[in-house]
Structure formats: C-alpha cells, structure tokens
C-alpha cells in the first residue's frame, strides 16, 4: 500500500458515514495536509491516517456515538414528517373563497389593476409597457384576470403568508394553489381553462396542458 493510500480525506470519511462532530471527537486534528487536486486555490485537503480511522471505527465508543446519531437523525426526520402532516391537516380546513362579480366587471377591474401596477413601475423604473385594453389578446386577459382575482378578491395572499417558515410549505403551496384555482374556476367558469394552465405550470406538469382540458377536481 502506497503512502497516499494510507490516508483518507474528509470526503472519504463522510462516505464511510463520519460526521463533522464524529471527526472532531474521535480523530481530532488531521495527520497531514495536501494540495487540493481539483482546485489549486482551495484550502489544503485534510488527510487522516487510515489506521487511526479504522481503529476509531471499531471502538465501542464510536459505535455508540454513531448509533445515537442515527437515532437523532431518525427522530428529526419523524418530527419533520409530523409537522408536514399537521400543516396539511390545517390546510384541509381552509376555505379560499373568491368574491363573485359579473365577468365583464372582473375583467375590467383586472385591466385597471394591471395598467396601474405597470404604469407605476414604468414611471419609477423608466421603461415602457403596452397597456391592457378590452381588445387585448383574450388569453392575456384571462391570465391577468385570474391573477387579479387570486391576489385581490380572495384570502390567497393572507393564507400564503401563513405558510411562511412552515415545515412542508412546498407541498402546502401546491395545495393552496389548487384550492384557489378551483374556487376561481367554479366562480368564473370562463376562466377554468386558464386556472388549469396556471396550476399545471406551478405543479411542474405544465406540458400536460396540451391534453384535453378537464374540470378541476378538488384536492380536499
């Protein structure tokens, strides 16, 4: 065995199941350093004598440490899963209602909101934009109308704030969006197709929108 093979870098220790805490506790300082073979400007690699590593791994103290660490990790994962399930249970009780208005009124309100928002940004940031009108592209009008209803005529934004910092928020975000798009589609049937398109896009399956449009089904 060559001299180089008698030493292990931290990356190989991690591959053997070592943690930073375990390395500090059972191995301490490295036995020697070497230049990083991939990045010359990187900090020197810390190398640990293989015989010391093996001796530590076969000790009762290390075996007890690793078993306790596995139990801690398992417990932490269980706690995360419990929090996710609790959040999803809370979401099941949420109702995301959308205020009902005559469809032409909702479209016009969306146009006004879009133009005001971009008009203000245009003034502040010095860029031009094409104002929305009743004769704008129908797909565009449906998109901004759904966005307007979601952010201005429902409790969506408030509920979104409720998810901030919660464990499982990524999964909960999709459930929340499923609820709001379902509500919009039920209240404004003309927007059902656009609701599906946006939901597919957020769920990572936007390509499926090319299939025949189906009626949105409630997740809960």
KETI-325783 format. One record per residue (C-alpha): residue number from 1; residue in three letters; x, y, z. Coordinates in Angstrom, 1 decimal, m for minus. Example, Ala and Ser with C-alpha at 12.3 -4.5 7.8 and 13.67 -1.06 7.14 Angstrom:
// residues 2
+-----+------+--------+--------+--------+
| seq | type |   east |  north |     up |
+-----+------+--------+--------+--------+
|   1 |  ALA |   12.3 |   m4.5 |    7.8 |
|   2 |  SER |   13.7 |   m1.1 |    7.1 |
+-----+------+--------+--------+--------+
// end
This chain:
// residues 220
+-----+------+--------+--------+--------+
| seq | type |   east |  north |     up |
+-----+------+--------+--------+--------+
|   1 |  UNK |    0.0 |    0.0 |    0.0 |
|   2 |  UNK |    1.5 |    3.4 |   m1.0 |
|   3 |  UNK |    1.8 |    6.3 |    1.4 |
|   4 |  UNK |   m1.1 |    8.1 |   m0.4 |
|   5 |  UNK |   m3.5 |    5.2 |    0.1 |
|   6 |  UNK |   m2.8 |    5.2 |    3.9 |
|   7 |  UNK |   m4.6 |    8.5 |    4.3 |
|   8 |  UNK |   m8.2 |    9.4 |    3.8 |
|   9 |  UNK |   m9.6 |   12.9 |    3.0 |
|  10 |  UNK |  m12.7 |   14.2 |    4.7 |
|  11 |  UNK |  m14.8 |   13.4 |    1.7 |
|  12 |  UNK |  m14.0 |    9.7 |    2.0 |
|  13 |  UNK |  m14.6 |    9.8 |    5.7 |
|  14 |  UNK |  m18.1 |   11.3 |    5.0 |
|  15 |  UNK |  m18.7 |    8.5 |    2.5 |
|  16 |  UNK |  m17.9 |    6.0 |    5.3 |
|  17 |  UNK |  m20.6 |    7.6 |    7.5 |
|  18 |  UNK |  m18.5 |   10.0 |    9.5 |
|  19 |  UNK |  m19.9 |   13.4 |   10.6 |
|  20 |  UNK |  m18.0 |   16.5 |   11.4 |
|  21 |  UNK |  m18.8 |   16.0 |   15.1 |
|  22 |  UNK |  m17.5 |   12.5 |   15.0 |
|  23 |  UNK |  m14.3 |   13.5 |   13.2 |
|  24 |  UNK |  m13.6 |   16.2 |   15.8 |
|  25 |  UNK |  m14.4 |   13.9 |   18.7 |
|  26 |  UNK |  m12.7 |   10.7 |   17.7 |
|  27 |  UNK |   m9.9 |   11.8 |   15.2 |
|  28 |  UNK |   m9.2 |   15.4 |   16.2 |
|  29 |  UNK |   m6.6 |   17.2 |   14.1 |
|  30 |  UNK |   m5.7 |   15.7 |   10.7 |
|  31 |  UNK |   m2.4 |   13.8 |   10.3 |
|  32 |  UNK |   m1.2 |   15.8 |    7.3 |
|  33 |  UNK |   m2.4 |   18.1 |    4.5 |
|  34 |  UNK |   m2.1 |   18.0 |    0.8 |
|  35 |  UNK |   m2.9 |   20.3 |   m2.1 |
|  36 |  UNK |   m6.4 |   20.1 |   m3.5 |
|  37 |  UNK |   m6.1 |   18.1 |   m6.7 |
|  38 |  UNK |   m9.1 |   19.8 |   m8.3 |
|  39 |  UNK |   m8.8 |   23.4 |   m7.2 |
|  40 |  UNK |   m5.3 |   24.7 |   m6.6 |
|  41 |  UNK |   m6.6 |   27.9 |   m4.9 |
|  42 |  UNK |   m8.7 |   25.9 |   m2.5 |
|  43 |  UNK |   m7.7 |   25.3 |    1.1 |
|  44 |  UNK |   m5.4 |   22.3 |    1.6 |
|  45 |  UNK |   m7.1 |   18.9 |    2.0 |
|  46 |  UNK |   m7.0 |   17.4 |    5.5 |
|  47 |  UNK |   m5.9 |   13.8 |    5.5 |
|  48 |  UNK |   m6.4 |   11.3 |    8.2 |
|  49 |  UNK |   m4.3 |    8.2 |    8.7 |
|  50 |  UNK |   m6.3 |    5.1 |    7.7 |
|  51 |  UNK |   m5.1 |    3.0 |   10.6 |
|  52 |  UNK |   m6.4 |    5.7 |   13.0 |
|  53 |  UNK |   m9.7 |    5.8 |   11.2 |
|  54 |  UNK |  m10.2 |    2.0 |   11.3 |
|  55 |  UNK |   m9.2 |    1.9 |   15.0 |
|  56 |  UNK |  m11.8 |    4.6 |   15.8 |
|  57 |  UNK |  m14.5 |    2.9 |   13.8 |
|  58 |  UNK |  m14.0 |   m0.4 |   15.7 |
|  59 |  UNK |  m14.1 |    1.2 |   19.1 |
|  60 |  UNK |  m17.2 |    0.8 |   21.3 |
|  61 |  UNK |  m17.3 |    4.5 |   21.9 |
|  62 |  UNK |  m17.6 |    5.3 |   18.2 |
|  63 |  UNK |  m20.2 |    2.6 |   17.7 |
|  64 |  UNK |  m22.3 |    4.0 |   20.5 |
|  65 |  UNK |  m21.9 |    7.5 |   19.1 |
|  66 |  UNK |  m23.0 |    6.5 |   15.6 |
|  67 |  UNK |  m26.0 |    4.6 |   16.9 |
|  68 |  UNK |  m27.1 |    7.6 |   18.9 |
|  69 |  UNK |  m26.5 |    9.9 |   15.9 |
|  70 |  UNK |  m28.7 |    7.6 |   13.8 |
|  71 |  UNK |  m31.4 |    7.7 |   16.4 |
|  72 |  UNK |  m31.2 |   11.5 |   16.5 |
|  73 |  UNK |  m31.5 |   11.7 |   12.7 |
|  74 |  UNK |  m34.4 |    9.3 |   12.6 |
|  75 |  UNK |  m36.1 |   11.3 |   15.3 |
|  76 |  UNK |  m35.5 |   14.6 |   13.5 |
|  77 |  UNK |  m37.0 |   13.1 |   10.3 |
|  78 |  UNK |  m40.0 |   11.9 |   12.2 |
|  79 |  UNK |  m40.5 |   15.3 |   13.7 |
|  80 |  UNK |  m40.4 |   16.9 |   10.2 |
|  81 |  UNK |  m42.9 |   14.5 |    8.9 |
|  82 |  UNK |  m45.2 |   15.1 |   11.8 |
|  83 |  UNK |  m45.1 |   18.9 |   11.2 |
|  84 |  UNK |  m45.8 |   18.4 |    7.5 |
|  85 |  UNK |  m48.8 |   16.2 |    8.3 |
|  86 |  UNK |  m50.1 |   18.8 |   10.8 |
|  87 |  UNK |  m49.7 |   21.6 |    8.2 |
|  88 |  UNK |  m51.6 |   19.6 |    5.6 |
|  89 |  UNK |  m54.3 |   18.8 |    8.1 |
|  90 |  UNK |  m54.6 |   22.6 |    8.8 |
|  91 |  UNK |  m54.9 |   23.2 |    5.0 |
|  92 |  UNK |  m57.8 |   20.8 |    4.8 |
|  93 |  UNK |  m59.8 |   23.2 |    6.9 |
|  94 |  UNK |  m59.0 |   26.3 |    4.8 |
|  95 |  UNK |  m61.7 |   27.7 |    2.5 |
|  96 |  UNK |  m60.3 |   30.0 |   m0.1 |
|  97 |  UNK |  m63.4 |   31.8 |   m1.4 |
|  98 |  UNK |  m63.4 |   34.3 |   m4.3 |
|  99 |  UNK |  m65.7 |   37.2 |   m4.5 |
| 100 |  UNK |  m68.2 |   37.0 |   m7.3 |
| 101 |  UNK |  m68.7 |   39.8 |   m9.7 |
| 102 |  UNK |  m70.1 |   39.9 |  m13.2 |
| 103 |  UNK |  m67.4 |   38.5 |  m15.5 |
| 104 |  UNK |  m67.0 |   41.7 |  m17.6 |
| 105 |  UNK |  m66.6 |   43.7 |  m14.4 |
| 106 |  UNK |  m63.9 |   41.3 |  m13.2 |
| 107 |  UNK |  m62.0 |   41.6 |  m16.5 |
| 108 |  UNK |  m62.2 |   45.4 |  m16.5 |
| 109 |  UNK |  m61.0 |   45.5 |  m12.9 |
| 110 |  UNK |  m58.1 |   43.3 |  m13.8 |
| 111 |  UNK |  m57.2 |   45.6 |  m16.7 |
| 112 |  UNK |  m57.3 |   48.6 |  m14.5 |
| 113 |  UNK |  m55.2 |   46.9 |  m11.8 |
| 114 |  UNK |  m52.6 |   45.7 |  m14.4 |
| 115 |  UNK |  m52.3 |   49.1 |  m16.0 |
| 116 |  UNK |  m51.9 |   50.9 |  m12.7 |
| 117 |  UNK |  m49.3 |   48.4 |  m11.4 |
| 118 |  UNK |  m47.2 |   48.6 |  m14.6 |
| 119 |  UNK |  m47.8 |   52.3 |  m15.1 |
| 120 |  UNK |  m46.3 |   53.0 |  m11.6 |
| 121 |  UNK |  m43.4 |   50.7 |  m12.3 |
| 122 |  UNK |  m42.9 |   52.3 |  m15.7 |
| 123 |  UNK |  m42.7 |   55.7 |  m14.1 |
| 124 |  UNK |  m40.3 |   54.6 |  m11.3 |
| 125 |  UNK |  m38.0 |   52.5 |  m13.4 |
| 126 |  UNK |  m38.2 |   54.2 |  m16.7 |
| 127 |  UNK |  m39.4 |   51.5 |  m19.1 |
| 128 |  UNK |  m42.4 |   51.3 |  m21.5 |
| 129 |  UNK |  m45.2 |   48.9 |  m21.4 |
| 130 |  UNK |  m48.2 |   48.2 |  m23.6 |
| 131 |  UNK |  m51.4 |   49.0 |  m21.6 |
| 132 |  UNK |  m54.1 |   46.3 |  m21.5 |
| 133 |  UNK |  m57.5 |   47.0 |  m23.1 |
| 134 |  UNK |  m60.7 |   45.2 |  m23.7 |
| 135 |  UNK |  m59.4 |   44.3 |  m27.1 |
| 136 |  UNK |  m56.1 |   42.8 |  m25.9 |
| 137 |  UNK |  m55.3 |   39.2 |  m26.6 |
| 138 |  UNK |  m58.1 |   37.0 |  m24.9 |
| 139 |  UNK |  m55.5 |   34.6 |  m23.4 |
| 140 |  UNK |  m53.7 |   37.6 |  m21.9 |
| 141 |  UNK |  m56.9 |   39.0 |  m20.5 |
| 142 |  UNK |  m57.8 |   35.7 |  m18.9 |
| 143 |  UNK |  m54.4 |   35.4 |  m17.4 |
| 144 |  UNK |  m54.4 |   38.8 |  m15.8 |
| 145 |  UNK |  m58.0 |   38.3 |  m14.6 |
| 146 |  UNK |  m57.1 |   35.1 |  m12.8 |
| 147 |  UNK |  m54.1 |   36.8 |  m11.3 |
| 148 |  UNK |  m56.2 |   39.8 |  m10.2 |
| 149 |  UNK |  m58.9 |   37.5 |   m8.6 |
| 150 |  UNK |  m56.3 |   35.4 |   m6.8 |
| 151 |  UNK |  m54.5 |   38.4 |   m5.3 |
| 152 |  UNK |  m57.2 |   40.9 |   m4.8 |
| 153 |  UNK |  m60.6 |   39.2 |   m4.4 |
| 154 |  UNK |  m59.6 |   36.2 |   m2.2 |
| 155 |  UNK |  m57.7 |   35.4 |    1.0 |
| 156 |  UNK |  m54.9 |   33.8 |   m1.0 |
| 157 |  UNK |  m52.2 |   36.2 |   m0.1 |
| 158 |  UNK |  m53.0 |   36.1 |    3.6 |
| 159 |  UNK |  m53.0 |   32.3 |    3.6 |
| 160 |  UNK |  m49.7 |   32.4 |    1.6 |
| 161 |  UNK |  m48.2 |   34.4 |    4.5 |
| 162 |  UNK |  m49.5 |   31.8 |    6.9 |
| 163 |  UNK |  m47.3 |   29.3 |    5.2 |
| 164 |  UNK |  m44.1 |   31.3 |    5.6 |
| 165 |  UNK |  m41.4 |   29.5 |    7.5 |
| 166 |  UNK |  m43.6 |   26.4 |    8.0 |
| 167 |  UNK |  m42.2 |   22.9 |    7.5 |
| 168 |  UNK |  m43.7 |   21.4 |    4.4 |
| 169 |  UNK |  m44.5 |   24.7 |    2.8 |
| 170 |  UNK |  m43.5 |   23.5 |   m0.7 |
| 171 |  UNK |  m46.2 |   20.8 |   m0.7 |
| 172 |  UNK |  m48.7 |   23.1 |    1.1 |
| 173 |  UNK |  m48.1 |   25.8 |   m1.6 |
| 174 |  UNK |  m49.4 |   23.5 |   m4.3 |
| 175 |  UNK |  m52.4 |   22.5 |   m2.2 |
| 176 |  UNK |  m53.2 |   26.2 |   m1.5 |
| 177 |  UNK |  m53.0 |   27.0 |   m5.2 |
| 178 |  UNK |  m55.2 |   24.0 |   m6.1 |
| 179 |  UNK |  m57.8 |   25.4 |   m3.7 |
| 180 |  UNK |  m57.7 |   29.0 |   m5.1 |
| 181 |  UNK |  m57.7 |   27.9 |   m8.8 |
| 182 |  UNK |  m60.6 |   25.5 |   m8.1 |
| 183 |  UNK |  m62.5 |   28.3 |   m6.4 |
| 184 |  UNK |  m61.9 |   30.7 |   m9.3 |
| 185 |  UNK |  m62.9 |   28.1 |  m11.9 |
| 186 |  UNK |  m66.1 |   27.4 |  m10.0 |
| 187 |  UNK |  m67.0 |   31.1 |   m9.6 |
| 188 |  UNK |  m65.9 |   32.1 |  m13.1 |
| 189 |  UNK |  m66.3 |   29.2 |  m15.4 |
| 190 |  UNK |  m64.9 |   31.2 |  m18.3 |
| 191 |  UNK |  m61.6 |   31.1 |  m16.5 |
| 192 |  UNK |  m61.5 |   27.4 |  m15.8 |
| 193 |  UNK |  m59.1 |   26.6 |  m18.6 |
| 194 |  UNK |  m56.7 |   29.4 |  m17.6 |
| 195 |  UNK |  m56.8 |   28.2 |  m14.0 |
| 196 |  UNK |  m55.8 |   24.7 |  m15.1 |
| 197 |  UNK |  m53.0 |   26.1 |  m17.2 |
| 198 |  UNK |  m51.6 |   28.0 |  m14.3 |
| 199 |  UNK |  m52.0 |   25.1 |  m11.9 |
| 200 |  UNK |  m50.2 |   22.7 |  m14.3 |
| 201 |  UNK |  m47.4 |   25.2 |  m14.6 |
| 202 |  UNK |  m46.9 |   25.5 |  m10.9 |
| 203 |  UNK |  m47.2 |   21.8 |  m10.2 |
| 204 |  UNK |  m44.4 |   21.0 |  m12.7 |
| 205 |  UNK |  m46.6 |   19.3 |  m15.2 |
| 206 |  UNK |  m47.4 |   22.2 |  m17.5 |
| 207 |  UNK |  m46.7 |   20.1 |  m20.6 |
| 208 |  UNK |  m49.9 |   18.2 |  m19.8 |
| 209 |  UNK |  m52.0 |   21.2 |  m20.6 |
| 210 |  UNK |  m51.8 |   20.2 |  m24.2 |
| 211 |  UNK |  m54.2 |   17.3 |  m23.3 |
| 212 |  UNK |  m57.9 |   17.9 |  m23.4 |
| 213 |  UNK |  m58.9 |   20.3 |  m20.6 |
| 214 |  UNK |  m60.8 |   18.6 |  m17.8 |
| 215 |  UNK |  m62.8 |   20.1 |  m15.0 |
| 216 |  UNK |  m60.6 |   21.0 |  m12.0 |
| 217 |  UNK |  m61.1 |   18.5 |   m9.2 |
| 218 |  UNK |  m60.9 |   19.4 |   m5.5 |
| 219 |  UNK |  m57.8 |   18.0 |   m3.7 |
| 220 |  UNK |  m59.7 |   18.0 |   m0.4 |
+-----+------+--------+--------+--------+
// end
